[in-house]
């Protein structure tokens, strides 16, 4: 799941957040569809589950160890969307003890894109592929 988050996050970063894949799936949002801090600590994360976009409610309590270090995905730049997306995804799969999954399926859940297998050993125009 984290590799899919990283790929989608990198795509947004590479495009200077003009093309959003996942960071705009968190509510509440500002007028530019950017997630904003909710002082109540509740968020809705939109994920594509069983062929339908669904809202998953999560809070901003994140797991930490006894030294107050995160035990979940987090942004070193203070962006909460990474942690909130992971928490919503894992909420659907039984919690943080989730055994893992397939990256193409995870990207489908995050973006709604149908996965397609490509032979990357052939000549591929990677820009067109995106």
N, C-alpha and C positions, 0 to 999 in steps of 0.2 A: 504494500500500500504506500509506503514511504517513497519508493522509487517512482511511482506514478505521481505522487504529490510533487516530487522534485522536478520531474520532467515538465509538468504543467506549470509549476512555479517559475522554472527557468524560461519557458516560452513567454510568460507574461513579462518577466524581467528583460528578456532580450528585445521585446517589443515596447519597452518603456511603459508597460501597463496600459497601452492603448488597445490591446487585444486581450480580453480577460477570458480565462477558461474556468477558473475555480474561485478566485478571490471575491468574485461578485455573487457567490452562492451563500453568503452569510448575511443575515439580517439581524439588527437594523442596518440601514444604509443611508448614506448622504444622497444628495441630488445627483451625484455622478456615479451612483451604484458602487461606491466604495464602502466596505464595512466600517462601521463606527463603534466606538466603545459604548456599551450599555451599562450605566451605573447600577442597574438591578442585577447584572451578571447573567442574564438569560439571553440566549441566541437561538435562532433557527438556521439550520444548515440545510440547503437544498441538495439532495442526492437523487440520482436516477436509479430507482429500485423497481424491479419487476416491470420494466417498461413504462414507468410513470415517474415524473419528478415529485418527490415527497419532501416535506419539511420535517426535520429531526430536531427536536428541542434539546439543547445542551446548556450547561452552565459553565462558568469560567473557573471552576475549581479543578485544578490539574494535579495529577499525582506527583509527589515528591518523596525523596528518601529522608532519612533522619537528619541529613545535613542540608535539607532544603534544596536539593538539586533535583531538577526535573527528571521524571521517569517516563517521559513521553516526548514526542516530537515537539520542537520549539524553534523559534527564530532567534538567532543571536542579535537581531536588529529590533527585537521587541514587537514583532508582528504577531498578533494572536491568531490570525486566520489559520496558520499551520496547525496549531494545537487544537483549534476548534473543529477543523475539518477531520483531523485524525480521530478526535473524540466522538464525533457524530458517526463516522464510519464504523468505529469499534463498538459503539452502542448497538448498532444493528447486528453485530457479530458476536455478542456475548461479553464484551469488555476487553480490557487490556491483556488478557491471557490468550487472545486470539492466536491461532497457530500459523497464520499466514495465508497467502492467496496468490493469485495469478495477476501480474501487472496489467495485462490487457483488460482483464475483467475489472480491475480496480479503476483504470482510466475510464472505462465505460461508465462505472458508477459515478465518478467525479464529473465527467463531461457530457455523457449521453452519446458519445461517439461510438459507433460500432467498430470493434477491433478487426483489423485486417492483417494477415501475415504477409510480410514482404521478404524476399531474398536479398539481404543487404550485401551479399558477396558479389552481386552483379553491379554494373554501373547504375547508380541511383542519383537522381537530382534531389538532394536532401531538402533544398529550399521548397521545391514543388511538392515534395512528399508532405511537408508540414501543411 
